[in-house]
Amino acid sequence: MKTIFIFLLSVAPALAAPFQATGFKVGEVTDSTAIVWTRLTAKAKPNPATAPTLTFQYANGESYSPDLKKRPKHPRSRITGVEFFTKGEVADIRYAAPGMAGEVRVLYSPVIVIPSSKIIIEPTRTAWRSVDAKADFTQQFKLTGLVADLTYKVVVETRDAKGKLGQSLTGKFKTAPAKADAARVVFTVSTGQMFSDQDRPDGFEIYPSMLKLNPSFFVHTGDILYYDALAKTPALAHWHWQRTYSRATLVDFHRQVGSYFMKDDHDTWVNDCWPSMANRSMFQFTFKQGLNIFPQQVPMGKSTYRTRRWGKDLQIWMVEGRDFRSPNNAPDGPKKTIWGAEQMAWFKKTVAASDATFRVLISPTPIVGPDRDNKRDNHANKGFTHEGDLLRAFIAKQKNMVVVCGDRHWQYMSVHPKTGVREYSCGPASNQHAGGWRQSDFRKDYHKYLNVTGGFLSGTVDRKGGKPELTFRWHDVKGKVLNTDVFGNE
């Protein structure tokens, strides 16, 4: 019998750079592997709110200095030709956390306490690696040979180009149970994380609230940040990540919980974007650059669509909704797609091969809905009816398969009236970001739960009397349970 030792997370003091103002993230966890992402910074903290803001100068003579507490209502309406960014370097503006050259390494060890024993487990050390200045001074390490269903302690150490040690950070993560293990698993899901809609000075309430659940893992379904009006260059796109992931609540959370990151429109490029979309608003920042930046800023393997197994009773699929899609305004039909043929074939093949009790498709956008009539960006919209019908029909034929989605700014549970497919929408990261649907607009043919509020979704796989259950709970930002749905083994 193993006993997990609860240890205190620590931040080693450093008198000089390099620092880790944006913390580190552990991701893509399996029963034997994980990826540790980190980044070196020149300062221990990001620039203060009193630092200079942005100023854009447009070809028509207009200038635009956005108040970062407010989102521009119509940023594209100001574009009338060439535009340029003025006033200072990106490293100087508010909330930036400028990077720094240097090296990092990871120390990791299983956390096990054996009664009446003083055994000390020597940590495994990776080699020192230089951070990549072209990737915003980041580096990633793949840890292998890990033991299933075990907590690991992680220490990320830094040093400058001359070998002088800088700041080190300590954290932890848990590996997945083995495929045959009927283990209890708790996971949390979030979306819609706009910087200007933070609900506390150091970030978002949902992060300390989720920590209280001691989740096995966390999934961010996309809209991790919102490039849209302010990411006019690749450097400004990196700045979005710096300012978001230097918030204390996010730094604290991600060095304690393994995570999977998915992207959607706003953290790829612009609202409702697709690969061939014309660059009407982003100046020197392109769709392709957005695709390249995402895996630089999160722990990520070879593909942004993947499946992960968490014991005997749970397998999740995380899909890619931007890279392969047809234009939203193209005519619907067999050739119009969000997923692309290769991803669709992979999904059907891996689902068919799975023997997990519960199978959960986690999608950045809705599959069931309902959604607003004026939207045309997801499978719940009329514009993608053909592929949406194919997906819903396939999912409906699977035993114990449900959909969890992000993107929508309200919480809901819905059941598709024709196929019976169940969809759980996690809702946005804060109450400030909730909206887009009326609380009174309860669609009886779809909705089983509806709440226009911020918060997060949790899922718990457990066995009661030997029978497996998957329980979903919607939480408010403080963690209070707002609604519960128990999905049994059918």
Legacy VTK file of the C-alpha trace (Angstrom):
# vtk DataFile Version 3.0
C-alpha trace
ASCII
DATASET POLYDATA
POINTS 490 float
0.000 0.000 0.000
1.406 3.362 -0.959
0.755 6.579 0.933
1.005 9.860 -0.899
2.925 12.470 1.058
1.465 15.973 0.888
4.358 18.411 0.646
4.548 22.171 0.620
5.157 23.798 -2.734
8.023 26.212 -2.639
9.593 29.020 -4.575
13.316 29.199 -4.000
14.493 32.776 -3.533
16.772 34.115 -6.235
18.802 37.266 -5.889
19.339 37.540 -9.608
17.819 36.418 -12.882
16.801 34.214 -14.507
13.337 34.029 -13.017
10.141 32.124 -13.869
7.503 34.853 -13.670
5.196 32.785 -15.873
5.685 29.653 -13.778
5.737 26.203 -15.296
3.059 23.880 -16.653
2.865 20.091 -16.618
0.835 18.627 -19.444
-0.025 15.725 -21.727
0.127 13.318 -18.789
-0.251 9.570 -19.409
0.332 6.601 -17.104
4.067 6.729 -17.895
4.911 10.133 -19.412
4.407 13.879 -18.978
5.686 17.114 -20.503
7.049 19.977 -18.391
6.947 23.449 -19.963
8.789 26.446 -18.581
10.058 29.860 -19.566
12.858 32.134 -18.383
12.124 35.762 -17.527
14.334 38.739 -16.780
12.209 39.832 -13.821
10.539 38.025 -10.939
7.200 39.662 -11.718
5.544 41.127 -14.820
5.496 44.828 -15.500
2.994 46.693 -13.306
-0.341 48.143 -14.378
1.285 51.574 -14.305
3.615 50.707 -17.208
2.834 52.200 -20.644
-0.143 50.896 -22.588
-0.415 50.171 -26.317
-0.983 52.686 -29.056
-1.951 51.822 -32.628
-1.745 54.317 -35.497
-3.901 53.605 -38.553
-3.399 54.691 -42.159
-6.496 56.880 -42.063
-4.912 58.986 -39.314
-6.798 57.449 -36.395
-4.906 56.368 -33.293
-6.122 53.799 -30.816
-4.911 53.396 -27.245
-7.069 50.644 -25.750
-7.899 50.636 -22.084
-6.902 47.078 -21.231
-9.837 46.779 -18.819
-12.241 47.069 -21.720
-12.570 45.082 -24.911
-12.881 47.126 -28.119
-16.374 46.717 -29.503
-15.562 46.980 -33.205
-11.802 46.697 -33.757
-12.104 45.789 -37.453
-14.078 48.916 -38.273
-10.960 50.965 -37.705
-8.911 49.124 -40.328
-8.569 51.098 -43.568
-5.189 49.991 -44.854
-1.744 49.778 -43.317
-1.499 50.141 -39.566
1.423 50.251 -37.203
2.289 49.781 -33.571
3.843 52.743 -31.766
5.112 53.847 -28.372
7.768 51.638 -26.861
8.846 48.021 -27.104
6.556 45.139 -26.179
8.880 44.298 -23.275
8.122 47.701 -21.740
4.325 47.671 -21.769
2.038 46.819 -18.874
1.870 43.206 -17.725
4.685 42.079 -20.052
7.099 39.522 -18.579
10.165 39.864 -20.820
12.088 36.686 -21.527
15.747 36.013 -20.896
18.406 33.704 -22.309
19.686 30.936 -20.088
19.226 27.268 -19.272
16.687 25.160 -17.402
16.477 21.613 -16.117
13.851 19.485 -14.386
14.243 17.319 -11.286
11.448 14.831 -10.632
10.806 12.012 -8.192
7.877 9.895 -6.970
6.368 11.003 -3.681
6.012 7.869 -1.542
6.084 7.438 2.205
6.766 3.935 3.485
5.786 3.597 7.173
8.719 3.197 9.611
11.189 3.881 6.847
13.644 6.672 6.096
14.154 5.855 2.443
15.013 8.930 0.417
14.335 8.746 -3.315
16.978 10.552 -5.296
15.340 12.670 -8.034
15.945 12.080 -11.711
17.622 15.067 -13.329
17.276 16.085 -16.944
20.168 17.682 -18.770
20.400 21.452 -18.778
18.801 22.913 -21.906
18.887 26.400 -23.355
15.566 28.171 -23.775
14.545 29.150 -27.293
14.570 32.907 -27.812
12.525 32.494 -31.025
9.838 30.684 -29.002
9.556 33.420 -26.354
12.393 31.909 -24.255
10.518 28.666 -23.567
11.632 25.051 -23.231
9.829 21.726 -22.828
10.931 18.404 -21.345
9.278 15.036 -21.907
9.489 12.859 -18.807
9.359 9.103 -19.463
9.400 5.890 -17.476
6.946 7.176 -14.871
4.862 4.923 -12.637
1.084 4.884 -13.105
-1.281 6.467 -10.565
1.442 8.176 -8.582
2.195 11.729 -7.477
5.508 13.174 -8.646
7.392 16.092 -7.197
8.857 18.464 -9.792
11.568 21.083 -9.371
12.419 23.392 -12.270
15.857 24.987 -11.877
17.332 27.859 -13.861
20.754 29.352 -14.550
22.079 32.181 -16.664
24.479 31.962 -19.586
27.433 31.982 -17.191
26.085 29.122 -15.112
24.898 31.169 -12.143
21.772 29.669 -10.588
18.546 31.659 -10.641
15.050 30.995 -9.357
13.734 27.454 -8.909
10.082 26.439 -8.608
8.628 23.330 -7.004
5.380 21.620 -7.916
3.682 18.288 -8.479
1.445 16.293 -10.778
-0.248 12.907 -10.824
0.137 10.241 -13.484
-2.878 8.467 -14.960
-3.985 5.111 -13.554
-3.096 2.047 -15.607
-5.578 0.986 -18.266
-6.846 -1.952 -16.204
-7.168 -0.002 -12.948
-10.714 0.955 -11.890
-9.514 4.104 -10.133
-11.367 7.202 -8.980
-10.580 10.137 -11.288
-11.593 13.802 -10.861
-11.099 16.294 -13.677
-12.065 19.915 -14.288
-12.832 21.807 -17.514
-12.868 25.513 -18.379
-13.139 27.971 -21.296
-13.514 31.705 -22.031
-10.592 33.214 -20.109
-10.455 36.884 -21.104
-7.792 38.959 -19.370
-10.027 42.002 -18.997
-12.713 39.835 -17.349
-10.605 38.682 -14.403
-12.552 38.530 -11.163
-9.733 39.052 -8.670
-6.533 41.147 -8.717
-4.291 38.116 -9.199
-6.274 36.314 -11.901
-9.363 34.114 -11.707
-11.337 32.660 -8.790
-11.851 29.337 -10.552
-8.226 28.286 -10.077
-8.085 28.173 -6.267
-11.646 26.773 -6.365
-10.568 23.923 -8.639
-7.527 23.202 -6.467
-9.844 22.434 -3.559
-11.176 19.462 -5.545
-7.652 18.031 -5.887
-8.238 17.249 -9.566
-6.382 14.441 -11.291
-6.132 16.653 -14.373
-7.496 19.834 -15.956
-8.606 20.542 -19.532
-8.734 24.024 -21.026
-11.039 23.771 -24.036
-9.728 26.921 -25.740
-10.256 30.682 -25.763
-7.428 30.585 -23.249
-6.816 34.193 -24.199
-8.169 36.642 -26.746
-5.728 37.913 -29.405
-8.295 39.696 -31.606
-7.858 43.462 -31.255
-4.458 43.631 -29.535
-2.178 40.971 -31.074
-1.003 42.973 -34.082
2.423 41.278 -34.203
3.858 37.921 -33.069
5.571 39.721 -30.185
2.193 41.033 -29.019
0.727 37.533 -29.351
3.426 36.267 -26.964
2.615 39.200 -24.674
-0.939 37.868 -24.328
0.480 34.635 -22.898
2.910 36.488 -20.648
0.314 38.710 -19.046
-2.197 35.863 -18.527
0.147 33.190 -17.211
2.062 35.471 -14.867
-1.122 35.933 -12.798
-0.547 34.351 -9.392
-3.653 32.151 -9.386
-2.641 30.558 -12.697
1.008 30.103 -11.707
-0.049 28.426 -8.469
-2.571 26.121 -10.141
-0.485 24.895 -13.044
2.456 23.794 -10.950
0.156 21.510 -8.976
-2.157 19.982 -11.597
-1.414 18.247 -14.887
-3.232 19.955 -17.772
-4.289 19.482 -21.362
-4.612 22.599 -23.502
-6.832 22.969 -26.554
-7.108 25.988 -28.798
-10.093 27.695 -30.382
-10.521 30.815 -32.496
-9.374 33.541 -30.123
-6.131 31.814 -29.122
-5.435 30.826 -32.726
-5.954 34.189 -34.411
-9.297 36.044 -34.479
-12.985 35.413 -33.821
-14.482 32.511 -35.825
-11.316 32.163 -37.921
-10.303 29.560 -40.519
-6.994 28.956 -42.367
-7.816 30.773 -45.623
-9.508 33.719 -43.940
-8.332 37.117 -45.207
-6.164 39.183 -42.857
-8.503 42.107 -42.310
-7.445 43.171 -38.850
-4.235 41.624 -37.570
-1.540 43.663 -39.360
1.708 41.629 -39.061
0.243 38.627 -37.208
-0.967 35.759 -39.389
-3.091 32.650 -38.890
-0.033 30.459 -39.535
1.960 32.315 -36.879
-0.890 31.726 -34.455
-0.680 27.979 -35.137
3.071 28.058 -34.453
2.840 30.068 -31.238
0.257 27.884 -29.499
2.478 24.793 -29.005
5.318 27.078 -27.926
3.260 28.401 -25.025
1.741 25.171 -23.665
3.053 21.646 -23.094
2.123 19.850 -26.298
3.076 16.691 -28.174
3.145 16.131 -31.922
-0.576 16.692 -32.503
-3.207 19.038 -31.109
-5.800 16.284 -31.480
-5.204 13.309 -29.191
-6.807 10.808 -26.830
-5.752 9.967 -23.273
-6.724 7.024 -21.080
-7.306 7.456 -17.330
-7.768 3.963 -15.956
-10.342 1.330 -16.775
-13.348 3.634 -16.686
-12.339 6.831 -18.517
-10.933 7.827 -21.882
-11.040 11.370 -23.265
-10.675 12.703 -26.818
-9.493 16.271 -27.396
-10.011 17.505 -30.950
-8.662 20.267 -33.186
-11.230 22.683 -34.553
-9.234 25.349 -36.400
-6.370 23.860 -38.426
-8.391 21.868 -40.951
-11.708 23.686 -41.283
-13.433 24.932 -44.391
-14.467 28.592 -44.549
-17.470 29.228 -42.330
-19.229 31.000 -45.205
-18.800 28.125 -47.683
-21.967 26.232 -48.734
-22.762 23.280 -46.493
-22.358 19.766 -47.837
-20.140 16.652 -47.797
-16.970 18.643 -48.558
-17.464 21.209 -45.801
-15.635 20.296 -42.618
-14.372 21.498 -39.258
-12.284 18.455 -38.350
-10.903 17.398 -41.732
-10.920 13.868 -43.149
-7.775 12.640 -41.387
-8.900 13.720 -37.923
-12.395 12.321 -38.471
-10.963 8.928 -39.473
-8.634 8.952 -36.451
-11.537 9.761 -34.128
-13.757 6.958 -35.385
-10.910 4.435 -35.355
-9.730 5.237 -31.817
-13.253 5.343 -30.404
-14.014 1.951 -31.923
-10.807 0.549 -30.406
-11.560 1.813 -26.897
-12.822 -0.445 -24.132
-13.115 2.325 -21.525
-16.362 2.295 -19.562
-16.959 5.992 -20.253
-15.798 7.829 -23.347
-15.797 11.625 -23.329
-15.325 13.789 -26.407
-13.992 17.181 -25.311
-14.609 19.698 -28.083
-13.551 23.359 -28.236
-16.959 24.159 -29.755
-20.476 22.699 -29.398
-21.601 19.533 -31.153
-25.200 19.597 -29.846
-25.980 23.148 -28.712
-28.405 24.806 -29.049
-26.557 27.884 -30.213
-27.648 31.295 -31.402
-29.265 31.445 -34.849
-26.766 34.048 -36.094
-23.712 31.857 -35.403
-22.079 29.694 -38.085
-18.842 28.509 -36.493
-19.627 25.089 -34.969
-21.388 21.763 -35.500
-24.501 23.015 -33.702
-24.918 25.730 -36.361
-26.749 25.373 -39.672
-23.584 26.063 -41.647
-22.033 22.751 -40.570
-25.190 20.635 -40.460
-23.855 17.860 -42.714
-20.734 17.069 -40.686
-22.589 17.761 -37.438
-25.240 15.166 -38.326
-22.532 12.598 -39.129
-20.793 13.211 -35.809
-23.948 13.094 -33.723
-25.084 9.886 -35.420
-21.708 8.244 -34.759
-21.579 9.323 -31.107
-25.165 8.167 -30.545
-24.194 4.645 -31.596
-21.421 4.436 -28.990
-21.992 3.012 -25.553
-21.550 5.537 -22.720
-20.170 8.375 -24.853
-20.891 12.037 -24.110
-19.645 15.449 -25.239
-18.057 18.178 -23.111
-17.656 21.524 -24.857
-16.198 24.955 -24.334
-16.621 28.174 -26.357
-20.110 29.146 -25.168
-20.329 31.820 -22.478
-22.990 30.012 -20.480
-23.310 26.686 -18.699
-25.715 24.064 -19.949
-26.535 20.402 -20.290
-28.429 19.478 -23.407
-29.688 16.315 -25.080
-30.022 16.279 -28.851
-33.717 15.673 -29.579
-33.093 13.368 -32.573
-30.037 11.356 -31.523
-30.028 11.591 -27.727
-26.384 12.765 -27.621
-25.641 14.485 -24.295
-23.519 17.647 -24.178
-22.082 19.413 -21.121
-20.976 23.045 -21.562
-18.510 24.177 -18.882
-19.259 27.909 -19.167
-16.771 30.828 -19.009
-14.014 31.411 -16.455
-15.699 34.391 -14.778
-19.122 35.951 -14.285
-17.860 39.019 -16.131
-17.452 36.901 -19.252
-20.879 35.239 -19.061
-23.492 36.239 -21.623
-24.674 35.585 -25.152
-27.802 33.704 -24.041
-30.883 34.696 -22.062
-31.544 32.857 -18.823
-35.225 32.817 -19.740
-34.537 31.087 -23.078
-34.801 27.522 -21.795
-35.289 25.204 -24.772
-37.329 22.296 -23.441
-36.497 20.112 -26.426
-32.758 20.483 -25.659
-31.954 21.853 -22.222
-31.778 19.834 -19.031
-29.797 22.579 -17.287
-29.117 26.208 -18.236
-27.273 28.897 -16.324
-25.773 32.080 -17.772
-22.937 32.298 -15.296
-19.203 31.866 -14.903
-17.508 28.918 -13.251
-16.273 25.514 -14.353
-17.290 21.904 -14.903
-15.970 18.929 -12.958
-16.251 15.262 -13.802
-15.795 12.383 -11.368
-15.444 8.754 -12.369
-15.949 6.397 -9.443
-17.475 3.039 -8.548
-20.338 2.670 -6.127
-21.154 -0.875 -5.134
-18.939 -2.035 -7.968
-20.928 -0.076 -10.554
-19.054 2.686 -12.430
-20.568 6.182 -12.563
-19.566 9.400 -14.294
-20.836 12.421 -12.381
-20.717 15.915 -13.847
-21.036 18.972 -11.621
-21.301 22.608 -12.661
-19.624 24.975 -10.207
-19.728 28.726 -9.763
-16.427 30.608 -9.626
-16.122 29.954 -5.874
-16.620 26.221 -6.389
-20.216 25.962 -5.194
-22.085 23.160 -6.977
-24.896 24.589 -9.107
-26.131 21.401 -10.770
-25.297 17.688 -10.885
-25.851 15.016 -13.509
-25.033 11.347 -12.885
-24.325 9.299 -15.985
-24.343 5.580 -15.178
-22.954 2.609 -17.048
-25.730 1.703 -19.489
LINES 1 491
490 0 1 2 3 4 5 6 7 8 9 10 11 12 13 14 15 16 17 18 19 20 21 22 23 24 25 26 27 28 29 30 31 32 33 34 35 36 37 38 39 40 41 42 43 44 45 46 47 48 49 50 51 52 53 54 55 56 57 58 59 60 61 62 63 64 65 66 67 68 69 70 71 72 73 74 75 76 77 78 79 80 81 82 83 84 85 86 87 88 89 90 91 92 93 94 95 96 97 98 99 100 101 102 103 104 105 106 107 108 109 110 111 112 113 114 115 116 117 118 119 120 121 122 123 124 125 126 127 128 129 130 131 132 133 134 135 136 137 138 139 140 141 142 143 144 145 146 147 148 149 150 151 152 153 154 155 156 157 158 159 160 161 162 163 164 165 166 167 168 169 170 171 172 173 174 175 176 177 178 179 180 181 182 183 184 185 186 187 188 189 190 191 192 193 194 195 196 197 198 199 200 201 202 203 204 205 206 207 208 209 210 211 212 213 214 215 216 217 218 219 220 221 222 223 224 225 226 227 228 229 230 231 232 233 234 235 236 237 238 239 240 241 242 243 244 245 246 247 248 249 250 251 252 253 254 255 256 257 258 259 260 261 262 263 264 265 266 267 268 269 270 271 272 273 274 275 276 277 278 279 280 281 282 283 284 285 286 287 288 289 290 291 292 293 294 295 296 297 298 299 300 301 302 303 304 305 306 307 308 309 310 311 312 313 314 315 316 317 318 319 320 321 322 323 324 325 326 327 328 329 330 331 332 333 334 335 336 337 338 339 340 341 342 343 344 345 346 347 348 349 350 351 352 353 354 355 356 357 358 359 360 361 362 363 364 365 366 367 368 369 370 371 372 373 374 375 376 377 378 379 380 381 382 383 384 385 386 387 388 389 390 391 392 393 394 395 396 397 398 399 400 401 402 403 404 405 406 407 408 409 410 411 412 413 414 415 416 417 418 419 420 421 422 423 424 425 426 427 428 429 430 431 432 433 434 435 436 437 438 439 440 441 442 443 444 445 446 447 448 449 450 451 452 453 454 455 456 457 458 459 460 461 462 463 464 465 466 467 468 469 470 471 472 473 474 475 476 477 478 479 480 481 482 483 484 485 486 487 488 489
